[in-house]
Amino acid sequence: MAEVTPAALLDLLARSLVDEPDQVQVTEVPEGEGELVLELEVAEDDLGRVIGRGGRVANALRSVVRASATQSGQRILVDILD
């Protein structure tokens, strides 16, 4: 089984949530030693779907992506851009 990067996982999850999957963009921004910020951009109308009520969907996305990165020893932060 091929290993999926945290950025690819975030992209896949975000595309499955939104109405306009072609508008999803994930950008990797290195921040320091072993730390990587994944910036997620979606269409303006899909922002609520990615954040969710009370931020529940956003927190779930962050948890899943962070968990996938721990096996490779990376520290990942997910930033949802508005």
One Martini backbone bead per residue (centre of mass of N, CA, C, O) as a GRO file, in nm:
protein
   82
    1MET     BB    1   0.096   0.037   0.023
    2ALA     BB    2   0.069   0.358  -0.021
    3GLU     BB    3   0.184   0.650   0.092
    4VAL     BB    4   0.023   0.915   0.256
    5THR     BB    5   0.019   1.233   0.270
    6PRO     BB    6  -0.102   1.488   0.454
    7ALA     BB    7  -0.179   1.666   0.210
    8ALA     BB    8  -0.340   1.448   0.053
    9LEU     BB    9  -0.543   1.391   0.278
   10LEU     BB   10  -0.661   1.675   0.301
   11ASP     BB   11  -0.754   1.695   0.011
   12LEU     BB   12  -0.946   1.453   0.011
   13LEU     BB   13  -1.130   1.543   0.245
   14ALA     BB   14  -1.214   1.821   0.135
   15ARG     BB   15  -1.336   1.725  -0.139
   16SER     BB   16  -1.566   1.550   0.010
   17LEU     BB   17  -1.715   1.818   0.144
   18VAL     BB   18  -1.752   1.979  -0.114
   19ASP     BB   19  -1.896   2.134  -0.405
   20GLU     BB   20  -1.591   2.254  -0.502
   21PRO     BB   21  -1.319   2.062  -0.559
   22ASP     BB   22  -1.150   2.250  -0.766
   23GLN     BB   23  -1.094   2.475  -0.519
   24VAL     BB   24  -0.892   2.301  -0.383
   25GLN     BB   25  -0.610   2.397  -0.163
   26VAL     BB   26  -0.278   2.277  -0.083
   27THR     BB   27  -0.023   2.421   0.127
   28GLU     BB   28   0.319   2.406   0.190
   29VAL     BB   29   0.471   2.533   0.507
   30PRO     BB   30   0.761   2.580   0.635
   31GLU     BB   31   0.863   2.654   0.989
   32GLY     BB   32   1.072   2.430   1.090
   33GLU     BB   33   1.164   2.190   1.291
   34GLY     BB   34   0.942   1.955   1.182
   35GLU     BB   35   0.748   2.184   1.065
   36LEU     BB   36   0.410   2.198   0.918
   37VAL     BB   37   0.204   2.392   0.708
   38LEU     BB   38  -0.138   2.358   0.616
   39GLU     BB   39  -0.303   2.520   0.358
   40LEU     BB   40  -0.655   2.578   0.330
   41GLU     BB   41  -0.845   2.614   0.026
   42VAL     BB   42  -1.172   2.740  -0.048
   43ALA     BB   43  -1.460   2.811  -0.130
   44GLU     BB   44  -1.662   3.038   0.010
   45ASP     BB   45  -1.921   2.844   0.021
   46ASP     BB   46  -1.736   2.600   0.173
   47LEU     BB   47  -1.634   2.694   0.452
   48GLY     BB   48  -1.858   2.582   0.642
   49ARG     BB   49  -1.805   2.278   0.580
   50VAL     BB   50  -1.503   2.276   0.690
   51ILE     BB   51  -1.569   2.383   0.979
   52GLY     BB   52  -1.836   2.382   1.107
   53ARG     BB   53  -2.001   2.338   1.386
   54GLY     BB   54  -1.790   2.479   1.609
   55GLY     BB   55  -1.537   2.335   1.450
   56ARG     BB   56  -1.555   2.020   1.414
   57VAL     BB   57  -1.439   1.960   1.133
   58ALA     BB   58  -1.169   2.101   1.166
   59ASN     BB   59  -1.075   1.929   1.408
   60ALA     BB   60  -1.088   1.658   1.260
   61LEU     BB   61  -0.889   1.720   1.038
   62ARG     BB   62  -0.650   1.782   1.223
   63SER     BB   63  -0.637   1.505   1.366
   64VAL     BB   64  -0.593   1.321   1.120
   65VAL     BB   65  -0.340   1.459   1.005
   66ARG     BB   66  -0.166   1.443   1.258
   67ALA     BB   67  -0.175   1.131   1.284
   68SER     BB   68  -0.038   1.074   1.004
   69ALA     BB   69   0.239   1.228   1.089
   70THR     BB   70   0.356   1.068   1.338
   71GLN     BB   71   0.496   0.831   1.182
   72SER     BB   72   0.713   1.049   1.050
   73GLY     BB   73   0.771   1.289   1.276
   74GLN     BB   74   0.574   1.509   1.226
   75ARG     BB   75   0.460   1.852   1.243
   76ILE     BB   76   0.118   1.949   1.210
   77LEU     BB   77  -0.055   2.225   1.063
   78VAL     BB   78  -0.388   2.356   1.022
   79ASP     BB   79  -0.491   2.608   0.782
   80ILE     BB   80  -0.781   2.798   0.734
   81LEU     BB   81  -0.865   2.987   0.470
   82ASP     BB   82  -1.062   3.306   0.405
   0.00000   0.00000   0.00000
